[in-house]
Amino acid sequence: MNQEINRIHWKCRRGMREIDLLLREFASGDLLDMDEKGVNVFDSILDYDDQKLFDYIFKGVSLSNDSHEIFIDKHLKKFTKQGNF
């Protein structure tokens, strides 16, 4: 599992600053406590391009995938409320 987590950490590095910071913040903390299913969902979320993630997280534009939206709402959006972005 450590090798998988390391791969995901690299996958979190993005071109868009806001998304990069958000994903790396999550990957450095909460991801380490997730079960395999949660890690797999997060990994699949990382396949979206930066603009699509930005539009969902900050503008509410649907990703057309309920499980990804639920995960983001539960685990990632809390970092935006902390005022870091």
N, C-alpha and C positions, 0 to 999 in steps of 0.2 A: 504493500500500500504506500510506503514512503516514496518509492520510485514514481508511482502514479501522482502523488501530491506534488513532487518536484516538477513533473511534466506540466501539471496544471498551473503551477506558479509561473512557469515560463510562458504558458499560453495566456496568462492574465496581462502580460505586457502589451500595451496598446498604443496606438498613435494619438488617440484623443485623450487629453490629460484627465478630464473628469472621469471617464470610464476606466482608465488605467488606475487612478488612485482608488476608486471605488472597488474594483475587482481585487486589487492587491491587498487592500485593507481587509476585505472579507477572507481572502485566501490565507492571510497571515494569522487569522484568529479563528473565526467560527468554522471554517472548513475543516480544521484539524479535529473537531469534535463530531463531525458528521459521519453517518453510516455510509456504506458503500452506495446505496441507492441515491442519497443526497449528493455524494461526490459525482456520481454519473450524471445526474440532472445538471449540476453546475457545469460539468465538462461540456455537455451538449449546449448549454446557454452560451458558452464561450465561442461556439461556432458562428454566432451572429456577428455581423459587422458592427463596428463602433456606432455608426449613425443610427442603426436600427435599435440598438440597446439604449442609446441616448434618448431617442424619440419615445421609447416606452417608459423609461425611468423618469425622465424629466418633463415629458409632454403628454404622457398617457396614450400614445398611439399603440394600438394593439399589435402584439406579436403573432396573433392567430394561433397560439398554443397555450391552452389554459394551464397546463402543469408548469410551464416555464414562467408564466406570469405570476402564478401563485408563489413559486419559489422566490422570484425576484421581490415580490411584495413582502414576503415574510422575512427574507434574509438580507437583501441588498438595500432596499429603500430606507431601512433604519439608519444607514450611514449618511444618507442625504439629509435626514432630519437633524443630525448632530451638527450641522452647519459647516461641514468640511468641504462642501461642494457648491 
